């Protein structure tokens, strides 16, 4: 039996005879490039991708990934992992009404549905009701989704056998309806400090950039970005645009530091959380329920569920908005 070790020492035999050794037949050794260890942010992303694989392989009904800092890969990891698993997701982004979500689930009852940047949806009681039923098997062992609306042109209930992933910035606190949804899915927080973001930036910079910037030039850019880390919330989204500004500055014969610094002042600014304007929120909720429901009783019930405002406030605000007086509507909220 051939000794496997001989495959690596060049001592293989042909027709029972040892192959003659010669300088021309010697294969030069290929230098092994040591792998740089994964950064802590990469390790977190890798763990996150395992949760996505559980969903892709049907071993979990859903996943909620959250993290207030943008640019860490919440969306990218989901899409790349699903692609690697051969799964093409149904993607819903931005403003999504309960009717739109119901139709997406109805038309793709076995798909992986990815709700990306749909934070407003998770304050919507009917939408949360759809998610609850789509993510939890009842006593009969299947998930039955129900939704009633005069705008519905398809059956008002169906069996859903797919999975749902949703990425949000912050978890709504003291929202019992949303908590009921979270209890039905895996949860993963993707977060990082500025130093952890910089560690990954340095690792990416070591590869150079698109054959136009050397590793040393890229590292110089990262060092410049790090000077702003005390007053800015850094994001991986800053890196490629910064490299491209260096390339542009070289062609335009200008200082790339001014361009990158301007980017950091704008894109990377740490924004202090603002106190929510409850009046504006109530008005937005009213507009939403008017869009979502034809029946006034349904509108009032949904408005109360979202805002806890009184029935009288609902009708007073609705009348003022109907008269085209949003300023008066805001004033009316003070007495609600």
C-alpha positions in Angstrom: 0.0 0.0 0.0 1.3 3.4 -0.9 2.6 5.3 2.0 0.7 8.6 2.2 3.8 10.3 3.6 5.6 9.6 0.4 3.2 11.9 -1.4 4.6 14.8 0.5 8.3 13.7 0.4 8.5 13.0 -3.3 9.2 9.2 -2.7 6.3 7.9 -4.9 6.9 4.8 -7.0 5.9 4.0 -10.6 5.6 0.3 -11.8 7.3 -0.7 -8.6 10.4 1.4 -9.1 11.4 4.5 -7.3 11.2 7.6 -9.4 14.6 9.1 -10.0 15.4 12.2 -8.1 16.3 15.2 -10.2 16.6 18.9 -9.7 14.2 19.6 -12.6 11.4 17.4 -11.0 11.6 19.1 -7.7 8.5 21.3 -7.0 9.5 24.5 -5.2 7.9 25.0 -1.9 5.0 27.5 -1.8 5.4 29.9 1.1 2.6 29.7 3.5 1.0 33.1 4.2 -0.1 33.1 7.9 -3.8 33.9 8.4 -4.4 36.9 10.6 -6.6 36.0 13.5 -10.2 37.1 13.4 -11.0 40.4 15.1 -13.6 40.4 17.8 -16.1 42.0 15.5 -15.5 39.3 12.9 -16.0 36.6 15.5 -19.3 38.2 16.4 -20.3 38.4 12.7 -19.3 34.7 12.3 -21.5 33.7 15.3 -24.3 35.8 13.9 -24.0 33.9 10.5 -24.6 30.6 12.4 -27.9 31.9 13.6 -28.8 32.8 10.0 -27.9 29.3 8.9 -30.3 27.9 11.5 -33.1 29.8 9.8 -31.9 29.0 6.3 -31.9 25.2 7.1 -35.3 25.3 8.7 -34.0 24.7 12.2 -35.4 28.0 13.6 -38.6 29.8 12.6 -37.1 33.2 12.9 -34.3 35.5 14.0 -34.2 39.1 15.3 -30.9 40.9 14.9 -30.5 44.3 16.5 -27.9 46.9 17.2 -28.1 50.7 17.3 -24.8 51.3 15.6 -25.0 51.1 11.8 -22.5 49.7 9.4 -21.5 46.5 11.3 -23.0 44.1 8.8 -26.5 43.3 10.0 -27.9 43.3 6.5 -24.7 42.1 4.7 -24.3 39.0 6.9 -27.9 37.9 6.3 -27.7 38.2 2.6 -24.3 36.6 2.2 -25.1 33.7 4.5 -28.4 33.0 2.7 -26.7 33.1 -0.7 -24.1 30.7 0.6 -26.9 28.4 1.7 -28.6 28.6 -1.7 -31.6 30.5 -0.3 -33.1 33.4 -2.2 -35.0 35.5 0.4 -38.0 37.7 -0.1 -36.9 41.2 1.1 -39.1 43.9 2.5 -37.5 47.2 3.4 -38.6 50.6 4.6 -42.3 51.4 5.1 -44.3 48.2 5.0 -48.0 48.1 5.9 -49.7 45.1 7.5 -51.5 44.4 4.2 -48.2 44.4 2.2 -46.6 42.1 4.7 -49.6 39.7 4.7 -49.5 39.6 0.9 -45.7 38.9 0.9 -46.2 36.0 3.3 -49.2 34.7 1.4 -47.4 34.7 -1.9 -44.3 33.1 -0.5 -45.6 30.7 2.2 -42.4 28.6 2.3 -39.7 31.3 1.8 -37.3 33.0 4.1 -38.6 36.6 4.4 -36.1 39.3 5.4 -37.6 42.4 7.0 -34.8 45.0 6.8 -35.0 48.5 8.1 -38.8 48.2 8.9 -38.6 49.6 12.5 -41.9 51.5 12.2 -43.7 48.2 11.5 -42.9 46.9 15.0 -45.1 49.6 16.6 -48.0 48.5 14.5 -50.3 46.1 16.3 -51.9 44.4 13.3 -48.4 43.8 11.8 -47.2 42.3 15.1 -50.2 40.1 15.1 -49.3 38.7 11.7 -45.8 38.1 12.8 -46.9 36.3 16.0 -49.0 33.9 14.1 -46.4 33.4 11.3 -43.7 32.4 13.8 -45.5 30.1 16.2 -47.1 26.7 15.8 -50.4 26.4 17.5 -52.1 23.4 19.1 -52.7 21.9 15.7 -49.0 21.9 14.9 -49.1 24.5 12.1 -48.8 28.2 11.8 -52.1 29.8 10.6 -51.9 33.5 9.6 -55.0 35.6 9.7 -55.7 39.1 8.5 -59.0 40.9 7.8 -59.2 44.0 5.6 -61.7 45.2 3.0 -58.6 45.8 0.7 -57.7 42.1 0.9 -58.3 40.3 -2.5 -57.1 36.9 -1.3 -58.2 34.5 1.5 -58.0 36.0 5.0 -56.0 33.1 6.4 -53.4 30.6 5.2 -50.8 28.3 6.5 -47.2 29.7 6.6 -44.3 27.3 6.6 -41.5 29.7 5.9 -39.1 31.6 8.2 -38.6 35.3 9.0 -35.5 37.3 9.8 -35.8 40.9 10.8 -33.0 43.5 11.4 -33.8 46.5 13.5 -31.8 49.3 15.2 -33.3 49.2 18.7 -35.7 46.8 20.5 -39.0 48.6 21.3 -39.2 48.7 25.1 -42.4 48.2 27.1 -44.1 46.9 24.0 -45.9 43.7 25.1 -47.0 42.8 21.5 -43.4 43.0 20.3 -42.2 41.0 23.2 -44.6 38.3 22.2 -42.9 38.2 18.8 -39.4 38.1 20.3 -40.4 35.1 22.4 -41.0 33.2 19.2 -37.6 33.8 17.6 -33.8 33.7 18.3 -32.3 37.1 19.2 -28.8 38.4 18.4 -27.3 41.7 19.3 -24.6 42.9 16.8 -22.6 45.6 18.5 -19.1 46.9 18.7 -16.9 49.6 20.2 -15.0 52.1 18.1 -11.8 50.2 18.9 -13.3 46.9 17.6 -14.4 48.7 14.4 -10.9 50.1 14.0 -9.4 46.6 14.5 -11.4 45.2 11.6 -10.6 48.4 9.5 -6.9 47.7 10.0 -7.3 44.1 9.0 -9.1 45.1 5.8 -6.6 47.8 5.1 -3.7 45.3 5.2 -5.1 43.9 1.8 -4.7 47.3 0.0 -7.6 48.6 -2.0 -8.6 47.6 -5.5 -5.0 47.6 -6.7 -4.9 51.4 -6.4 -3.8 51.8 -2.8 -1.1 49.9 -1.0 -1.6 48.4 2.4 0.6 51.1 3.9 -1.5 53.8 2.3 -4.7 52.2 3.5 -3.3 51.9 7.0 -2.5 55.6 7.0 -6.2 56.3 6.2 -7.3 54.1 9.1 -4.9 55.9 11.4 -6.4 59.2 10.3 -9.9 57.9 11.0 -8.9 56.7 14.4 -8.1 60.3 15.4 -11.8 61.0 15.4 -12.8 58.0 17.4 -13.3 59.9 20.7 -16.1 62.1 19.2 -17.5 60.0 16.4 -19.4 56.7 16.2 -17.3 54.9 13.7 -18.8 52.6 11.1 -17.3 50.2 8.5 -19.3 52.1 6.0 -16.7 54.9 6.3 -13.8 52.8 5.0 -14.4 52.3 1.2 -15.6 55.9 0.7 -12.5 57.1 2.5 -10.2 55.0 0.3 -11.9 56.4 -2.8 -11.4 59.9 -1.6 -7.7 59.3 -1.4 -7.7 58.0 -5.0 -9.7 61.1 -6.1 -7.4 63.5 -4.2 -4.4 62.0 -5.9 -5.9 62.6 -9.3 -7.2 66.1 -8.5 -3.9 67.0 -6.7 -5.6 68.0 -3.4 -5.4 66.9 0.2 -7.3 63.7 0.9 -7.4 64.5 4.6 -9.7 67.4 4.2 -12.2 65.2 2.2 -12.1 62.3 4.7 -12.3 64.7 7.7 -15.4 66.3 6.2 -16.9 62.8 5.7 -16.2 61.9 9.3 -17.8 65.1 10.5 -21.0 64.3 8.7 -21.5 60.5 8.3 -19.7 59.5 11.4 -21.3 62.0 13.7 -22.5 60.7 17.1 -26.1 61.9 17.2 -27.5 62.5 20.7 -30.8 60.7 21.1 -33.7 63.1 20.8 -36.7 63.2 23.0 -39.6 61.8 20.9 -42.3 64.2 19.9 -45.4 62.3 21.1 -47.7 64.7 19.3 -46.1 64.1 15.9 -46.0 60.4 16.7 -49.8 60.3 17.4 -50.5 62.2 14.1 -48.2 59.7 12.2 -50.1 56.8 13.8 -53.5 58.3 12.8 -52.3 58.7 9.2 -51.1 55.1 9.3 -54.3 53.6 10.6 -56.3 55.6 8.1 -54.2 54.1 5.3 -54.4 50.6 6.7 -58.1 50.4 7.5 -61.3 51.5 5.8 -63.6 50.9 8.8 -63.6 53.8 11.2 -64.0 51.5 14.2 -61.0 49.5 13.1 -59.0 52.8 12.7 -60.0 53.9 16.2 -59.1 50.6 17.8 -55.7 50.5 16.1 -55.0 54.1 16.9 -55.7 53.4 20.6 -53.5 50.3 20.6 -50.6 52.3 19.2 -51.0 55.5 21.2 -53.3 54.8 24.2 -55.1 58.0 23.3 -58.8 58.4 24.0 -61.6 57.8 21.5 -62.6 61.5 21.7 -59.0 62.5 20.8 -59.0 60.1 17.8 -62.2 61.7 16.4 -61.1 65.3 17.2 -57.7 64.7 15.6 -59.2 62.9 12.6 -61.6 65.8 11.9 -58.9 68.4 12.1 -56.7 66.4 9.7 -59.6 65.9 7.4 -60.0 69.7 7.3 -56.4 70.0 6.3 -55.3 71.6 9.6 -52.3 69.6 10.9 -51.1 72.6 13.1 -54.5 72.6 14.8 -54.3 68.8 15.1 -51.1 69.1 17.0 -52.6 71.7 19.3 -55.5 69.3 19.9 -53.2 66.6 21.1 -52.3 68.8 24.1 -55.8 68.3 25.4 -56.0 64.5 24.6 
